[in-house]
Amino acid sequence: MTQHSSVPLTGQGPGRRKVVGGLFGLSAAALAVPVLSACGGGPGADPKTVTFGSNGADATPKKAYEAVTKAFTQDSGLTVKTNTVDHDTFQNSITSYLQGTPDDVFTWFAGYRMQYFAKKGLASPVDDVWDVIGDGFSDAAKQLSRGHDGKYYFVPLYNYPWAVFYRKSLFRERGYEVPRTWDEFIALAKRMKKDGLSPVTSGYGGGDSWSVLGAFDYLDLRANGYDFHMQLMRGEVSWTDRRALRVLDLWRELTPYYQSGGAGRPWQDAAQSLIDKKSGMAVIGLFVGQQITDEAIRADIDFFAFPEIDRAHGQDAVEAPTDGFMLSRKPKNEDAAKKFLEFLGGARAEELYMGVDPSNLAAGEQADTSAYNALQTKSAELVNSARHISQFADRDSDPGFIGTVVLPGLVEWLGHPDDGSSVLKKIESQRSRFFTA
């Protein structure tokens, strides 16, 4: 799977980057990234070839996409030329890539992130594709795939929930019980620390600062509810609102139980700490399974929904980002590209992908889930039981605002957590640059 929700600088011009980057000490050079470029296309392009821009550079998703494209070629006789780029470079270069000569089909994300490029005219509508695949998706999936103009611009492949993961054998050995409420969660963290464990593993270094957004989102969703969280993400309420301050109050209560050195540790190392039983819990996505090669250990991994903070909101919201595909604005082989999207939006493609990468859930309703492992089955139940599904902060909001203002501020705050008023004032001072009334 695309293992995380990396924060790009989507749609932000150099001037804005300098302004908000300077707010938290980020220079233009620090934000510079390699450029993603297309792998083919142009006048005289082979009508039997579809070019595919993929951010699935890690071994597991790369192998999964290879299985999918091979099957499509066997079925259609069309060749897929895949341009695989590492996840962060793909995200950070996406705007210039789409403004140039992009691949016909490219990997991307549902919701706001898709709608942004649709509105900018950097992607093509795919309503005719949905005429073919539409019966296989829920109304929620359809909603996530439409632009502001009501047209379809996105074909979902999978989603993956975030939760609090742990090892069942560790809990059994130590006599730990799964917490349901915030007070129970903090009490368990205290007990784990006393037992010599790092209660909550932490890894947001090496370009993985995006990972802290999972905790922020859940704290806001549990303390203030889905509606407020989405208003905050859309720039409709102030970041100095007492409810936002409440989120950092709660987070500060948890930070003493984080594994030390998180700012210098990538998410994979944090996940390994959980797997090795050096840490007791991890607020992370289902992609934690990518770190596991021993099936006995995979069977020992479990999770619980992020704890209840306010009874009025309970645990009714689940963070479950959805990944899939879009069609570039001027595909060189439009007919072939749409045939490829029809295949990608079908049950067979989902089954092939999930058969290689068990750290995801099929987004469609017609995929055979009988081969799901226990973790996938439980994850699907969690997503299906949710009253509200959020994507991720950088997907539910302007990614430039999150990436250059909110995220640097939160990471800085995590280094020296205080009452949060100062960092929230800094964030609020930049809100109007990204959101207009």
Secondary structure, 3 states (H helix, E strand, C coil): CCCCCCCCCCCCCHHHHHHHHHHCCCCHHHHCCCCCCCCCCCCCCCCCEEEEEECCCCHHHHHHHHHHHHHHHHHHCCEEEEEECCHHHHHHHHHHHHHCCCCCEEEEECCHHHHHHHHCCCEECCHHHHHHHHHHCCHHHHHHCECCCCCECCEEEEECCEEEEEEHHHHHHHCCCCCCEHHHHHHHHHHHHHCCCEEECCCCCCCCHHHHHHHHHHHHHHHHHHHHHHHHHCCCCCCCCHHHHHHHHHHHHHHHHECCCHHHCCHHHHHHHHHCCCEEEEEEEHHHHHHCCCHHHHHHEEEECCCECCCCCCCCEEECCEEEEEEECCCCCHHHHHHHHHHHCCHHHHHHHHHHCCCCEECCCCCCCCCCCHHHHHHHHHHHHCCEEECCHHHHCCHHHHHHHHHHHHHHHHHCCCCCHHHHHHHHHHHHHHCCC
